[in-house]
Amino acid sequence: MTRLMWFLAAVMISSPTLAWDGTDVDSGGTIEIGKGNLVREGLDIEVYDYESGAYRDVSVEDISRSGSNVEIEVYDSESGEYRTFEMEDD
């Protein structure tokens, strides 16, 4: 497991009541990954998409650090699209 994955797991476990806010890189819309979602490659997570006003189930394809943010590439099977989320690194 990479350092980033350990870091993300530690953050999600140590802060189970907090949501993780970010932005959809393509649309510019706000995304929220709620509590209870373990963000790891290969896992499915639930996100709230403020632009559509709906919860979406997505599969985590890749996680990478870009500067002070974390980029998460996901596959949205409902829309058939790959999406990239830029999440705030608190």
Residue, then its C-alpha position, 0 to 999 in steps of 0.5 A: m500500500t502506498r503512503l498516500m493510500w495509508f494517509l487517506a485511510a488514516v484520515m478517513i478512519s480518524s475523522p469518521t464524522l467529517a465529509w471530504d469536499g472537492t471539485d469535479v475538474d471537468s464541470g467545476g461542480t462541488i463534490e462531497i465524499g461523505k463519512g463511511n466511504l473508504v477511498r481506495e483504488g478498486l473500491d466503490i464509494e458514494v459521492y454527492d454531486y451538488e451540480s446534479g443534486a444527487y448521490r452517485d455511486v462511483s468506482v475509484e480508479d486512481i488516486s494521486r497527489s497534485g500539489s496540495n490537493v488529492e486527485i481521485e479518478v473515478y468511473d461513474s457507471e450510471s453515466g458511463e464516464y470517467r470523472t476526476f475529483e480534486m479534493e481539498d487536503d485539510 
